Structures are given as structure tokens and as C-alpha cells.
Amino acid sequence: MSSLKSGLIGLALAVAAAAPAGLAAQAQPAAAPSGQAVFESRCKACHDPAIDRAPGKAELALRPQGDIVQALTNGLMAPMAQGLSSADIQAVAAYLSPVGAGGAPHAQGAPVREGLRMRAPMGPAGVDPMCAANPPIRALPGDWPTMGLDDSATRFQRRPGLSRAQIPRLKLKWAFSMSGGGQPVVVGDWLFVTNQSGVFYALDAKTGCVHWRLTDLPARTTPIVMRSTISPSGWLAVVGESDRIVRALDAQTGKEIWRSAQLEAHPISLLTGSPVVAGDTLLVPISSLEEAAAMSKAYPCCTFRGSLAALDLRTGKLRWKTYTITEPLAAIGEKPGGAKLQGPAGAAIWGAPSVDPKRGLVYVVTGDSYTKAETSGSDSIFAIELETGKVRWRRQVTRHDNFVMGCGPRSATGNCPDPLGPDYDFGATPVLAKLKGGGQVLVAGQKSGLVYGLDPATGALLWKTAVGMGSALGGVEWGIGADDHRVYVPISDIVRLFPGPGHAPDGKPGLYALDPANGAFVWRAPAPQAPCHYASKGRVPFCIRSQSAAPAVMPGAVFEGGLDGWFRAYDSASGKVLWAYSTTAQTYDTLNQIKDQPGGGIDGMGPTIAHGMVYVMSGHNGAAGIGGNGVNVLLAFSVDGR
């Protein structure tokens, strides 16, 4: 899903999209590398002027050098920086940005901090407030222990500890700063949250103090926390690392119990969709940055194929692995210079699976194809048998959606498929929604703006509704939700808000409610035109009201955030706004002693509701990189701030 990749690679794409080999060998050992020379040879073709959604050179000047160093050294795009020395990376970071690793303008020639998966705060390094005591984890009614909350991935909190009538009284209770933060999960009084900088936190959910932290676990995925006899404390935390490894930890102490083998050998594959558990099986979706890597002339496009891996929950050993592309890899042409083009490739699984224990199935949705080679696995909805990994049924909704980033009139990579598809892949977890009378419907939202209702047993199409206009940036981006009556669909439609000369804006950003029985609209809530105040001056030239993040649902209300930083609660029956809070209208003095921490856009996996509190990450670099900060702030709201 290229829009997801845009956010995931965000900064890294800015300096590593074009990657001819052998640059490091050209430099004299005694000579200091030239950041300008690195940029001219590695980056200029895609970033000056910017191609596709890659940030331009002017935007890079607003980003901390530490972000650039981290992204190229240990970040998601490190494979694209192969051949660059540490000095090369530091030089190009200093050339691109005057902003030092800590967020202040960096003195000419001053060293750039570098280290294993380092954090890059916007201000002075924070001090984590450690808890005075670490009481045992105890489950409570209303826990939110996984990304989708339940097997069906509805994101519906039935016991929120908060009534609809209390929502207008929500006030900020605490704020915590972290780099690249994701969606938290809550069990009892404990909150667990990963981030892409590598710091995995266990916090007190009420106060935000730190029970423990790990500093070597970079992840975009949401952790799972559950009871388990394999953990000494009886509580297990499972996290999918970005580099295709899953780790199981004692949730009480953070001590490692097992670590899986690398689940995919392809060098530019990664984990973006959160793992889920079905009985004693851990299900791990596998995705890829090959769609971005293909922006390089030197990249031999394309060989990745998406997959779902099933692991033994007790040991982390692989049980089965099912690929989404089954057609054989073959040569399909030549690039200028004689390099071979291959295919089919693509069909990454970007989102978390949903599980159907009654039918013994797991459902996944796939991304686009990277080449012109025919495949039935891209832009598809799959039902896979939990026990065997066999595909029970598959429905492809968009054929020939062949796409890699950077293609257009100026592209000279030789990797662009012809014809080029619309980039309408799936990134949102499919939801198994309830019907009146006890039936179920599998609901999947696509970047095309279409939402599909399928028979979960057979894959037969029951209904299809055009909710958004759709584009490479959605349509539906990160997730949908459901309660017992309605399906809730956030719409992004960023590109359709800025269609270019000669075209009128026709995007439909907002939140929409559908009847799961037939896909009919119950209500429409277009995103309001609201004041937007990005505290990080100059970082974003304008505010966008697109709603890309997954929602969180409770009886009577739906919480949803926007790229403009607004966080709202909607009446689930009417779509009326019950409460609204601008996360960018002020800065925050955080618990970990970061002063004037800015907020930003709300994107990605969305909010969490548990035990009378609502949590959301502001400033996450998600779908389009709009409104994102290198450092995010986790905001915790409670009734009257108590």
C-alpha cells in the first residue's frame, strides 16, 4: 500500500530513494564526504524537484538531522542505504537539514548523534518518570489488549468505563513524548506502546509513569498482551519488529521469552500489520518497501510477494506460511542497459488479520501489484484456514493495479509498469461485523473509496458502496470499525482535495456510517473546516482535514482523528459531533520532561478506549506524512482530567 509506505518511509525516502551501487567505494578514505555530492548522486532525481509523494528538498530542511541518520542507519529504509558509510549518512543529513538531532539549528561542522535505533527528540532529551511500584498486572472488564480489540477487529469497546453523556467533559490528563509512536494497548492499570525509534514502553495507564522500557525494539505494530503460562508472571506481550522478527516478552518485566527467526528473507520486506492470536497460533502479516525501492534505477524490479506466517505461540516456531502470489516468477522484459525485469510481485499484507474461530478462518487483505505480470493475489480479500494455511477463498476486487512509486513523465528507472494502475490497494484490517438475527458479514474498505460486504463463508459479494472518491492516498486508509448496528468508515481522499489545475476538488473526507446488511448510508459526517495550528512552524505548508486513522467505537460514540490534528467524538446514531479537541492548538510539557512538545496530525492505527480513559497519538507520520512530527505525543484524556 504505497500511501502506507509513504508514511512508513516518510523521512527515509527523502534521502534514500535513488540508490545506485558503489558510492562508498568512490570516496577517498582520508577525505571528508560531501553531503551535497551524496544528495546529488543518490537523491536529487526523486527529491529536487520531488517526484510523487517523496518530500522535496525544502521540506527536508525542516527535519532533524537525527531523524535522517536514524532512518538510514537502523530505520525502515536502511536496506536502501547499503553502501553508504556512517560518514556519508552524517554528511547528507547535515547538508539537507540545519536542524540538529535535538531539534535546534545545528552548528556547521558539529557532530550528529548516531546510535543503535536512537531517539531523536524535538527538544532536550527527556527523563522518563519511573513508577515507584510495579504492581502485578490484573485484567479488568474493559481492557483493550490488541489493536482490533477482538477477533473480529471491530475496535468496539463494550465496557469503556465512560458514558456517552460524560464525553463532553473529557480533558487532558497527561502527555508523554516519544519518537514514532503507535497505538497503545491497555490491560488493567498497565499501558503498552511501541514506536519506530526502538523504545517499547510499559506505562501506568492512569498516571503515565514508566514500569519498564526496552530500547532495542523498533516497531510500527501494536503489541498483544494476554494471559499465558509460558510467561513467569502469567502475562505475555508479543510484538512484531520492523525487521521481520517477532518477540515474546514477560509483560510484567519486559524480559524476553522467545524470539522468532526472521520470517521473510526478502531484504526490503518488513512487518507493518500487527500480529494477532488465534488459540495457540500467532498470525503475522508480511509487507514490503519494494514499491518504494523501485524508484531507484539500480533496483532489479521486482521479486517480493506478500505472505501470512503462522507461528507456535509457545515457541515462536513457524507452523505454515501462505503466499498471496502463487504465479511463478518469470522474466517479463529488460530495462535500459539490459537488466532483467521480473514478476509478478507485490500483494503485501499491510494490515492486521481478523479471525473467525467459528469457521476456522483468518481474513487478510492485500496490496497492489508491482509489475505488469498477471497475478490474482493483488488487491484481494483472502480467507485462509487457521489449521493448515490453505486458501479457502479469494476475491480480487481490482485487476491490473500495477504500481510502483515515482512513476511519471520524469521517471527513468525502467521499473514502471505499463499500464500504471491507480494504486487502489488495501491497508485496513477487514472487519467481521454482526447482522440482525445473528448473521455476519465481512467488511473491507479499499483506497478506491469502495467498501465491500462479503459472505465470510464463501467470499460471495453481498454489497458494494462507494463511500469516498478514492486515490493513491485513499479512500479508506488505516482502518474501519463496527458495533452491533453500524460500520464506521473514515475517509481520507487527500489527493482529491488538491486535484491540480483544471480539476475541481471532489474529495469526501469525513466519517461515514453504513448498514452492514446492505451497505446503505446511515449517516454522513463530512470533516469540518476547522482551525489548524501546527506548533512546529514551517513543517507543513497547509492543514488537511482528511481522516485516515482507524476509529475507536464505544456504546453511543465513535472517536476519530484527522490529519489536521483534530480529535473528535461522534454520536454513533446520528454522526453529530459530541466533543472536539485540537491536539495542535497548544504545546505540551510532557511527563518525560519535554518542554513545549508540539502535537500534529492523527494518523495510523487510531485511538484506544479503556477504563474511563481515551488515548491517542498526535503527530504520527502516517499515510501521507501530513502533519507528522519526528517526535509524537501520546495524549491521555479522562473525565474532567481526573
C-alpha positions in Angstrom: 0.0 0.0 0.0 2.0 2.9 -1.3 0.4 5.5 0.9 1.2 3.5 4.0 4.7 3.2 2.7 4.9 6.9 2.2 4.3 7.4 5.8 6.4 4.5 7.0 9.4 5.5 5.0 8.5 9.2 5.4 11.8 10.7 6.1 13.9 7.8 4.9 12.6 8.1 1.4 13.7 11.6 1.4 17.4 10.7 1.2 17.5 7.1 0.0 15.0 6.6 -2.8 17.6 6.5 -5.6 20.3 4.0 -4.8 23.0 3.3 -7.4 25.6 1.0 -6.0 29.2 1.7 -5.3 29.1 5.2 -3.9 31.1 4.4 -0.8 33.9 3.0 -2.8 34.3 6.3 -4.8 35.3 8.3 -1.7 38.9 8.7 -0.7 39.4 7.3 2.9 41.1 10.5 4.1 38.6 12.9 2.6 35.5 14.1 4.4 32.5 13.1 2.4 30.4 15.8 0.7 26.8 15.8 1.8 25.9 17.7 -1.4 27.7 15.0 -3.5 25.7 12.3 -1.8 22.5 14.1 -2.3 23.2 14.9 -6.0 24.1 11.3 -6.8 21.6 9.4 -4.6 18.6 11.7 -4.0 18.2 14.6 -6.4 16.4 12.6 -9.2 13.5 12.0 -6.9 13.6 14.9 -4.5 14.7 18.0 -6.3 12.1 18.5 -7.6 10.1 16.0 -5.6 8.5 13.1 -7.5 5.3 11.5 -6.4 4.9 11.8 -2.6 8.6 12.0 -1.8 9.3 15.2 0.3 11.1 17.9 -1.5 14.5 19.3 -0.5 12.9 22.4 1.1 10.8 20.1 3.4 13.8 18.1 4.3 15.4 21.2 5.7 12.7 21.2 8.4 13.5 17.7 9.7 16.0 17.0 12.5 19.3 15.5 11.3 18.9 12.8 13.9 15.7 11.6 12.1 17.7 11.3 8.8 20.6 9.5 10.4 18.3 7.1 12.3 16.2 6.3 9.2 19.2 5.5 7.1 21.2 3.7 9.8 18.6 1.5 11.6 15.3 2.6 10.2 12.9 1.0 7.8 14.8 2.2 4.8 18.3 1.0 5.9 18.3 -1.6 3.1 18.1 1.3 0.7 21.2 2.9 2.2 23.5 -0.1 1.6 26.9 1.1 0.5 26.7 4.4 2.4 29.3 4.8 5.2 28.4 6.3 8.6 30.3 9.5 7.5 28.2 9.6 4.2 25.0 9.4 6.2 26.1 12.1 8.6 27.2 14.3 5.8 24.0 14.1 3.8 21.9 14.7 7.0 24.0 17.8 7.7 23.7 19.0 4.1 19.9 18.5 4.0 19.0 20.0 7.3 20.3 22.8 9.6 18.1 21.3 12.4 20.3 19.3 14.8 19.4 16.0 16.3 17.7 17.6 19.2 15.6 19.9 17.1 17.6 23.2 17.3 19.6 24.5 14.3 22.8 22.6 14.2 26.2 24.4 14.2 28.2 24.0 11.0 30.5 21.0 11.3 29.1 19.9 14.7 28.7 16.1 15.1 25.4 14.4 14.5 24.4 12.0 17.2 24.3 8.4 16.0 23.5 5.2 17.7 21.5 2.0 17.7 17.9 2.9 17.0 18.3 6.2 18.7 15.5 8.5 19.7 15.5 12.0 18.1 13.5 14.3 20.4 12.4 17.8 19.3 14.0 19.3 22.4 16.4 18.3 25.2 16.5 14.6 25.9 13.6 13.6 28.1 13.8 11.9 31.5 11.3 9.0 31.8 9.4 9.1 35.1 9.8 5.7 36.7 6.9 4.3 38.8 7.5 4.0 42.5 6.0 0.5 42.4 5.2 -2.2 39.7 2.1 -4.0 41.0 1.0 -7.2 39.3 -0.9 -7.0 36.0 -4.6 -7.7 36.7 -7.2 -8.0 33.9 -10.2 -5.7 34.2 -13.5 -5.5 32.4 -12.9 -3.1 29.5 -9.3 -3.9 28.7 -8.1 -3.2 25.2 -5.3 -5.8 24.7 -4.9 -5.9 20.9 -5.1 -3.5 18.0 -8.5 -4.5 16.9 -9.7 -5.3 20.4 -11.5 -8.6 19.4 -11.1 -11.4 16.9 -13.5 -9.7 14.5 -11.3 -6.5 14.6 -14.4 -4.3 15.3 -12.5 -1.8 17.6 -15.7 -1.8 19.6 -15.2 -1.2 23.4 -18.3 -2.6 25.0 -17.2 -1.6 28.6 -15.5 1.8 28.2 -15.8 2.9 31.8 -17.1 6.1 30.2 -20.7 7.1 29.2 -21.8 9.0 26.2 -23.0 11.7 28.5 -19.6 12.1 30.0 -17.7 12.6 26.7 -18.1 16.4 26.6 -16.3 16.5 29.9 -13.1 14.9 28.6 -10.0 16.8 29.5 -6.3 16.1 29.0 -4.8 14.2 32.0 -1.2 13.6 30.9 1.0 13.7 27.8 4.1 11.6 27.0 6.6 12.3 24.3 8.1 9.5 22.1 9.6 9.1 18.6 7.4 7.4 16.0 4.8 6.2 18.5 1.9 3.7 17.7 -1.4 2.7 19.1 -1.3 1.7 22.8 -3.0 -1.3 24.4 -4.3 -1.4 27.9 -4.6 -4.3 30.4 -5.7 -3.4 33.9 -3.7 -0.4 35.0 -0.9 -1.1 32.5 -0.4 0.5 29.1 2.0 -0.8 26.4 3.1 1.1 23.4 5.8 0.6 20.7 7.5 3.1 18.5 9.6 3.2 15.4 12.6 4.6 17.3 13.0 1.3 19.1 11.7 2.2 22.6 9.0 -0.2 23.8 7.2 1.2 26.9 5.2 -0.3 29.7 3.4 2.7 31.4 0.9 3.1 34.2 -2.3 3.7 32.3 -3.6 6.2 34.8 -0.6 8.3 35.6 1.9 7.7 32.7 4.8 6.7 34.8 7.2 4.1 33.4 7.1 0.5 34.7 9.8 -0.6 32.3 11.2 0.1 28.8 13.2 -1.7 26.2 15.4 0.3 23.8 16.1 -2.2 21.1 12.6 -3.0 19.7 11.7 -0.8 16.7 8.1 -1.5 15.7 5.2 0.1 13.9 2.9 -2.7 15.1 0.6 -2.7 18.0 1.6 -5.2 20.8 -0.6 -8.0 22.0 -0.9 -8.6 25.8 -2.5 -11.8 27.1 -2.5 -14.3 29.8 -0.1 -17.2 29.2 1.6 -19.9 31.1 4.8 -19.6 29.2 5.5 -16.2 30.9 6.8 -16.3 34.5 4.3 -13.6 35.5 1.4 -15.2 33.7 1.2 -12.3 31.3 2.7 -12.3 27.8 3.5 -9.4 25.4 4.1 -10.2 21.8 5.5 -7.6 19.3 6.3 -7.7 15.6 9.6 -5.9 14.9 10.0 -3.9 11.7 12.8 -6.3 10.6 10.5 -9.4 10.2 11.2 -10.8 13.7 8.5 -11.4 16.4 9.5 -11.2 20.1 7.6 -12.6 23.1 8.2 -10.9 26.4 7.1 -11.2 30.0 4.6 -8.3 30.1 5.4 -7.7 33.8 9.1 -7.3 33.5 10.0 -6.9 29.8 12.3 -10.0 29.8 12.4 -11.9 26.6 10.9 -15.4 26.4 11.5 -16.2 22.8 12.5 -14.6 19.5 11.4 -15.9 16.2 13.6 -16.5 13.2 13.4 -13.8 10.5 10.1 -14.6 8.8 10.9 -13.4 5.4 14.3 -13.4 3.5 13.5 -10.6 1.1 15.8 -7.7 2.1 13.2 -5.0 1.8 10.3 -6.8 3.5 9.1 -5.7 6.9 6.2 -6.1 9.4 3.6 -3.3 9.4 0.4 -5.1 10.2 0.0 -6.1 13.9 0.2 -9.8 14.7 -2.9 -11.5 16.1 -3.6 -14.6 18.2 -5.9 -17.5 17.4 -5.8 -20.1 20.1 -2.2 -21.3 20.3 -1.3 -19.8 16.9 0.2 -16.4 16.3 -0.6 -14.9 12.8 1.9 -12.4 11.3 1.3 -10.5 8.1 4.3 -9.6 6.0 4.7 -6.5 3.8 7.4 -4.8 1.8 9.0 -1.5 0.7 9.9 -2.8 -2.7 7.3 -0.5 -4.2 9.5 2.4 -3.0 12.8 0.7 -3.7 11.8 0.5 -7.3 12.3 4.3 -7.6 16.0 3.5 -8.0 17.4 2.9 -11.4 19.7 0.3 -10.0 17.0 -1.7 -8.3 16.2 -5.0 -10.0 12.4 -4.9 -10.0 10.6 -6.9 -8.7 10.6 -10.1 -6.6 8.7 -9.6 -3.3 5.4 -11.4 -2.6 3.2 -10.9 0.4 2.5 -13.6 2.9 0.9 -14.6 6.2 3.0 -16.6 8.6 1.6 -18.8 11.4 3.8 -19.3 14.5 3.5 -21.6 17.5 2.6 -19.1 20.3 4.6 -21.1 22.9 7.9 -21.3 20.9 7.8 -18.8 18.0 8.5 -21.6 15.6 6.9 -21.4 12.1 3.9 -23.7 11.5 2.9 -22.6 8.0 3.4 -19.7 5.6 0.9 -18.8 2.9 1.9 -16.5 0.0 -0.5 -14.2 -1.6 1.0 -14.6 -5.1 1.2 -18.1 -6.4 2.0 -17.5 -10.1 5.7 -18.3 -10.8 8.3 -15.6 -11.0 9.5 -15.0 -14.6 11.4 -12.6 -16.7 9.0 -10.0 -18.2 11.3 -7.6 -20.0 14.5 -5.6 -19.9 15.5 -2.2 -18.5 17.7 0.2 -20.3 21.2 -1.3 -20.0 20.0 -4.8 -20.2 18.9 -5.6 -16.6 16.0 -8.0 -16.4 12.5 -7.1 -15.2 10.7 -9.8 -13.3 7.2 -10.5 -12.0 4.7 -11.0 -10.7 5.4 -9.2 -7.4 3.6 -7.3 -4.6 0.3 -8.2 -2.8 1.8 -7.2 0.5 -0.3 -7.6 3.6 -0.2 -4.2 5.2 -2.9 -4.6 7.9 -3.6 -6.9 10.7 -5.6 -10.0 10.1 -9.1 -10.7 11.6 -10.0 -14.1 12.9 -13.2 -16.2 12.6 -12.9 -19.1 15.1 -16.4 -20.4 14.2 -15.4 -21.1 10.6 -11.7 -21.8 11.4 -10.6 -18.9 9.1 -8.3 -15.9 9.2 -9.1 -13.0 6.8 -6.4 -10.7 5.2 -6.4 -8.1 2.5 -3.6 -7.3 0.1 -1.8 -4.5 -1.6 -1.2 -3.8 -5.3 1.0 -5.5 -7.9 4.4 -4.0 -8.6 4.7 -5.3 -12.2 2.7 -5.9 -15.4 2.9 -9.6 -14.8 -0.6 -11.0 -14.2 -1.5 -12.1 -10.7 -4.8 -12.8 -8.9 -3.3 -12.1 -5.5 -3.1 -8.3 -5.5 -6.0 -6.0 -4.3 -7.7 -9.1 -2.9 -9.5 -10.4 0.1 -8.4 -13.8 1.4 -9.9 -16.4 3.7 -7.2 -18.8 4.9 -7.7 -21.9 7.0 -6.2 -21.4 10.5 -5.2 -25.0 10.9 -3.5 -25.6 7.5 -2.8 -22.2 5.9 -4.8 -23.3 2.8 -6.7 -20.6 1.0 -10.4 -21.3 1.4 -11.5 -18.5 -0.9 -10.1 -15.4 -2.5 -11.8 -12.4 -4.1 -9.8 -9.9 -6.2 -11.6 -6.6 -6.5 -9.2 -4.6 -8.7 -7.3 -6.3 -11.5 -4.1 -4.8 -13.1 -3.5 -2.4 -10.3 0.2 -2.4 -11.2 2.1 0.4 -9.3 5.5 1.5 -8.0 6.3 4.9 -6.6 7.9 7.7 -8.6 6.5 6.8 -12.0 5.5 9.6 -14.2 6.9 11.7 -17.1 10.3 12.3 -15.4 10.8 8.7 -14.3 13.9 7.0 -15.8 14.1 4.0 -13.5 12.9 1.5 -16.1 10.8 -0.1 -13.3 7.4 1.5 -14.0 4.7 -1.0 -15.1 2.8 -0.2 -18.3 0.0 0.5 -17.9 0.3 2.1 -14.5 -2.5 1.2 -12.1 -4.4 3.6 -9.8 -2.8 2.3 -6.6 -6.1 1.2 -5.0 -4.8 -1.5 -2.7 -6.0 -2.4 0.8 -4.3 -1.3 4.1 -7.2 -1.5 6.6 -8.0 -4.7 8.5 -11.2 -6.4 7.4 -14.0 -6.4 10.0 -16.3 -9.3 10.7 -19.5 -7.3 11.5 -22.7 -8.6 13.1 -26.1 -8.6 11.4 -29.5 -8.6 12.9 -30.7 -12.1 13.5 -27.2 -13.4 14.3 -25.5 -13.5 10.9 -22.2 -11.9 9.9 -20.7 -10.0 7.0 -17.1 -9.5 6.3 -16.5 -5.8 5.5 -13.3 -4.5 3.8 -12.5 -0.9 2.9 -10.2 0.0 0.0 -8.2 3.1 -1.0 -10.6 3.4 -4.0 -13.2 4.6 -1.5 -15.2 1.5 -2.1 -16.4 -0.6 0.9 -17.3 -4.3 0.2 -19.6 -6.6 2.2 -18.8 -10.3 1.6 -20.2 -13.6 2.8 -17.5 -14.8 5.2 -18.0 -18.4 4.4 -17.8 -18.2 0.6 -16.4 -14.8 -0.4 -19.6 -14.0 -2.4 -20.1 -10.3 -2.8 -23.2 -9.2 -0.9 -22.9 -5.4 -1.5 -20.5 -2.7 -2.6 -20.7 1.0 -1.6 -18.8 4.0 -2.9 -18.1 6.0 0.3 -15.1 8.1 -0.8 -13.8 9.2 -4.2 -10.5 7.3 -3.7 -6.9 7.8 -4.8 -3.4 6.6 -4.0 -3.9 8.2 -0.6 -7.4 6.9 0.0 -10.4 6.4 0.3 -10.0 4.1 3.3 -6.5 4.0 4.6 -5.8 2.5 8.1 -9.0 1.0 9.4 -12.7 0.8 9.9 -14.8 -0.1 13.0 -18.2 -1.6 13.8 -20.6 -2.0 16.7 -23.8 -4.2 16.8 -25.7 -1.8 14.5 -23.3 0.0 12.1 -20.0 0.0 10.3 -17.9 3.2 10.7 -15.7 4.3 7.7 -13.2 7.1 7.9 -12.3 8.6 4.5 -9.1 10.3 3.6 -9.4 11.4 -0.1 -6.3 13.7 0.2 -5.4 13.8 -3.4 -9.0 14.5 -4.4 -8.9 17.7 -2.3 -5.9 19.0 -4.3 -6.5 17.6 -7.8 -4.3 20.1 -9.7 -5.0 22.6 -12.5 -8.2 22.2 -14.4 -9.9 19.8 -11.9 -12.3 20.8 -9.2 -11.8 19.3 -5.7 -14.2 16.4 -5.2 -12.8 14.6 -2.1 -15.2 13.5 0.6 -13.1 13.3 3.8 -15.0 12.5 6.9 -16.6 9.7 8.9 -19.5 7.7 7.5 -21.8 5.0 9.0 -23.1 2.1 6.9 -25.7 -0.5 7.5 -23.8 -3.8 7.5 -26.7 -5.7 6.0 -26.7 -3.8 2.7 -24.0 -1.1 2.7 -26.6 1.7 2.7 -25.6 5.0 4.4 -27.0 5.5 7.8 -25.3 9.0 8.2 -22.6 11.1 6.7 -20.3 13.4 8.7 -18.0 15.4 6.3 -14.8 16.5 8.1 -15.3 20.1 9.3 -13.2 23.0 8.0 -11.6 23.8 11.4 -8.8 26.0 12.6 -5.4 24.2 12.5 -2.3 25.3 14.4 0.8 23.3 13.7 3.2 24.2 16.6 6.2 23.1 14.6 6.4 26.2 12.4 7.0 25.6 8.7 6.8 21.8 9.0 3.6 21.6 7.0 2.5 24.3 4.5 -1.2 23.7 5.0 -3.6 21.7 7.1 -5.6 18.9 5.6 -8.9 17.7 7.1 -8.6 14.1 5.8 -9.4 11.3 8.2 -7.1 8.4 7.6 -6.8 6.9 11.1 -8.7 3.9 12.3 -11.6 4.8 14.6 -12.4 3.6 18.2 -16.0 2.7 19.0 -18.0 2.6 22.2 -21.7 2.4 23.0 -23.1 5.7 21.7 -20.0 7.2 20.3 -17.1 6.9 17.7 -13.7 8.5 18.3 -11.8 9.6 15.1 -8.8 11.9 14.5 -7.7 13.9 11.4 -4.5 14.9 9.7 -5.3 18.5 10.8 -4.8 17.3 14.4 -8.4 17.5 15.5 -9.7 14.6 17.7 -13.5 14.2 17.8 -16.2 12.0 19.3 -19.3 11.5 17.1 -22.7 10.3 18.2 -22.9 6.8 16.7 -26.6 7.0 15.9 -26.5 10.4 14.1 -22.9 11.4 13.3 -23.3 14.6 15.4 -20.0 15.8 17.0 -20.2 15.4 20.8 -16.7 16.6 21.6 -13.7 18.1 19.8 -10.2 18.8 20.8 -7.4 20.3 18.7 -4.2 18.5 19.5 -2.2 21.2 17.7 -3.6 24.3 19.3 -1.1 24.1 22.1 2.2 22.5 23.1 2.7 20.1 25.9 5.0 19.8 28.9 5.2 16.1 28.9 5.7 13.6 31.8 9.1 12.7 30.5 10.2 16.4 30.8 10.0 17.5 27.2 9.0 21.2 27.2 6.8 22.7 24.5 6.2 19.3 22.7 4.1 20.0 19.7 1.2 17.9 18.5 0.4 17.1 14.9 -1.8 15.1 12.6 -3.6 12.0 13.8 -3.0 9.0 11.6 -2.4 5.3 11.7 -3.9 2.8 14.0 -6.1 5.2 15.8 -7.2 5.7 19.4 -7.7 3.3 22.4 -10.6 3.4 24.9 -10.1 1.7 28.3 -11.3 2.2 31.9 -12.8 5.6 31.5 -9.8 7.0 29.6 -9.2 7.7 25.9 -5.6 7.6 24.4 -4.5 9.0 21.1 -1.1 9.6 19.4 -0.7 13.0 17.9 2.0 13.8 15.3 2.4 10.3 13.9 3.9 10.2 10.4 1.3 8.0 8.8 -0.4 7.8 5.4 0.8 10.9 3.6 3.3 12.3 6.1 1.0 15.3 6.5 1.1 16.9 9.9 3.6 14.4 11.3 6.4 15.3 13.7 9.7 13.3 14.1 8.5 13.1 17.8 4.9 12.3 18.7 3.0 12.9 21.8 0.7 10.3 23.5 -2.3 12.1 24.9 -4.4 10.6 27.7 -7.9 12.0 28.3 -10.2 11.4 31.3 -13.5 12.9 32.6 -12.6 16.3 34.0 -8.9 15.3 33.7 -9.2 13.2 36.9 
